[in-house]
């Protein structure tokens, strides 16, 4: 295992310990509202702090992009860490056990290492560019399903920005008709990890942030899947819109979404 990935794993597990301790009494947490339907707790902040501390100890010159504290480090740094200390905060504060720590590294803008850690199940998803994807040290691959009508598809409903809610609902309606099933667990990083491990056959969502997608996207590509924005281009970290899945299911999701882009839905 690459030493950089080991540092990311150490950081994720330290954050997971904080999250698990807090989960024993979520009723005592102070919850603040960042914007509509977007919450933050002291657990998010403490988990992010310990992740950054761990990464900074090993790589003091690397840049960081984190959900709660934003960008830090040199703007021209070759290496950047992209961090979501607790993806699925709304689930967490309701005691719904579907949330994860997400940590990714880029080198000159290319995803190189990824960790998605589910502390409730002690499931550690990892990947390094060119070295495959793993779940608790066991190699994982996307599923072998080729047909949308046999596929289980994940998604995330719009919850902060509702500019394209009508287009989303039209896509959701069509996907519900055509797929074997559609699920919305509420933690995108974990949803992407589930695509990589074959638990979901595809996924789409609008309006995400880089920290929601970066680690999961590398997991999927290293597991043999495809990831893009709504136009089939590799700009999802910029646009915030993502489609992914097994190669053939991915193509069929793109076909479902394509007609709705003509109505002004951005890539």
NORURGI-V311385 format. One record per backbone hydrogen bond with DSSP energy under -0.5 kcal/mol. NH is the residue of the N-H (numbers start at 0). CO is the residue of the C=O. E is the energy in kcal/mol with one decimal. If there is no record, write none. Layout:
BEGIN
NH_CO_E ; NH_CO_E
END
This chain:
BEGIN
5_1_-1.8 ; 6_2_-1.6 ; 7_3_-1.9 ; 8_4_-2.5 ; 9_5_-2.3 ; 10_6_-2.3 ; 11_7_-2.5 ; 12_8_-2.6 ; 13_9_-2.0 ; 14_10_-2.1 ; 15_11_-2.4 ; 16_12_-1.8 ; 17_13_-1.4 ; 18_14_-2.3 ; 19_15_-2.8 ; 20_16_-2.1 ; 21_17_-2.1 ; 22_18_-1.9 ; 23_19_-0.5 ; 23_20_-1.1 ; 24_21_-1.6 ; 25_22_-0.7 ; 27_24_-1.6 ; 28_25_-1.5 ; 30_28_-0.6 ; 31_29_-0.5 ; 31_39_-3.0 ; 33_31_-0.6 ; 33_37_-2.7 ; 34_37_-1.2 ; 37_34_-2.3 ; 39_31_-2.4 ; 41_29_-0.7 ; 44_40_-1.6 ; 45_41_-2.5 ; 46_42_-2.9 ; 47_43_-2.4 ; 48_44_-2.2 ; 49_45_-2.0 ; 50_46_-1.8 ; 51_47_-2.7 ; 52_48_-2.5 ; 53_49_-2.0 ; 54_50_-2.5 ; 55_51_-3.0 ; 56_52_-2.0 ; 57_53_-1.2 ; 58_54_-3.1 ; 61_58_-1.4 ; 62_78_-2.5 ; 63_71_-2.7 ; 64_80_-3.3 ; 65_69_-2.2 ; 66_82_-1.7 ; 69_65_-1.9 ; 71_63_-2.2 ; 76_73_-1.5 ; 79_105_-2.2 ; 80_62_-2.5 ; 81_103_-3.1 ; 82_64_-2.7 ; 82_80_-0.5 ; 83_101_-3.0 ; 86_99_-3.3 ; 87_85_-0.6 ; 88_85_-0.6 ; 91_87_-2.4 ; 92_88_-2.7 ; 93_89_-0.8 ; 93_90_-0.8 ; 94_91_-1.6 ; 95_90_-2.8 ; 96_94_-0.7 ; 97_95_-2.7 ; 99_86_-1.9 ; 100_116_-2.6 ; 101_83_-2.8 ; 102_114_-2.8 ; 103_81_-2.1 ; 104_112_-2.4 ; 105_79_-3.0 ; 106_109_-2.6 ; 107_77_-3.3 ; 109_106_-1.5 ; 111_104_-3.1 ; 112_104_-1.3 ; 113_126_-2.5 ; 114_102_-2.7 ; 115_124_-2.4 ; 116_100_-2.6 ; 117_115_-0.5 ; 117_122_-2.8 ; 118_116_-0.8 ; 120_117_-0.5 ; 121_117_-1.0 ; 122_117_-1.7 ; 123_121_-0.6 ; 124_115_-2.9 ; 124_122_-0.6 ; 125_133_-2.5 ; 126_113_-1.9 ; 127_131_-1.2 ; 128_111_-2.8 ; 130_127_-2.6 ; 132_139_-0.5 ; 132_221_-0.6 ; 133_125_-2.8 ; 134_137_-2.7 ; 135_123_-2.9 ; 137_134_-1.8 ; 139_132_-2.4 ; 141_222_-2.4 ; 149_146_-1.4 ; 150_147_-1.3 ; 152_150_-0.6 ; 152_180_-2.8 ; 153_201_-2.9 ; 154_182_-1.8 ; 155_203_-0.8 ; 164_161_-1.4 ; 167_163_-2.7 ; 168_164_-2.6 ; 169_165_-2.0 ; 170_166_-2.3 ; 171_167_-3.0 ; 172_168_-2.5 ; 173_169_-2.1 ; 174_170_-3.0 ; 175_171_-2.6 ; 176_172_-1.6 ; 177_173_-1.9 ; 178_174_-2.9 ; 179_147_-0.9 ; 179_150_-1.7 ; 180_150_-1.2 ; 182_152_-2.6 ; 189_186_-0.5 ; 190_186_-2.3 ; 191_187_-2.6 ; 192_188_-1.7 ; 193_189_-2.0 ; 194_190_-1.6 ; 195_191_-2.2 ; 196_192_-1.6 ; 197_194_-1.2 ; 198_193_-2.0 ; 199_193_-1.6 ; 200_151_-3.1 ; 201_151_-0.9 ; 202_243_-2.3 ; 203_153_-1.4 ; 204_241_-1.9 ; 205_155_-0.5 ; 207_239_-3.5 ; 211_208_-1.6 ; 212_208_-0.9 ; 212_209_-0.8 ; 213_209_-2.8 ; 216_212_-2.9 ; 217_213_-1.6 ; 218_214_-2.0 ; 219_215_-2.1 ; 220_216_-2.2 ; 221_217_-2.4 ; 222_218_-1.0 ; 222_219_-0.5 ; 223_220_-1.2 ; 224_219_-2.9 ; 225_244_-2.4 ; 227_242_-2.5 ; 228_232_-3.2 ; 229_266_-2.0 ; 231_228_-1.6 ; 234_232_-0.9 ; 237_234_-1.0 ; 238_234_-2.8 ; 239_235_-2.4 ; 241_204_-2.6 ; 242_227_-2.5 ; 243_202_-2.2 ; 244_225_-1.7 ; 245_200_-2.0 ; 249_245_-3.3 ; 250_246_-1.4 ; 251_247_-1.5 ; 252_248_-2.2 ; 253_249_-2.2 ; 254_250_-1.6 ; 255_251_-1.7 ; 256_252_-2.1 ; 257_253_-2.4 ; 258_254_-0.7 ; 259_256_-1.4 ; 260_256_-0.8 ; 260_257_-1.2 ; 261_257_-0.7 ; 261_258_-0.6 ; 262_259_-0.8 ; 263_260_-1.7 ; 264_259_-0.9
END
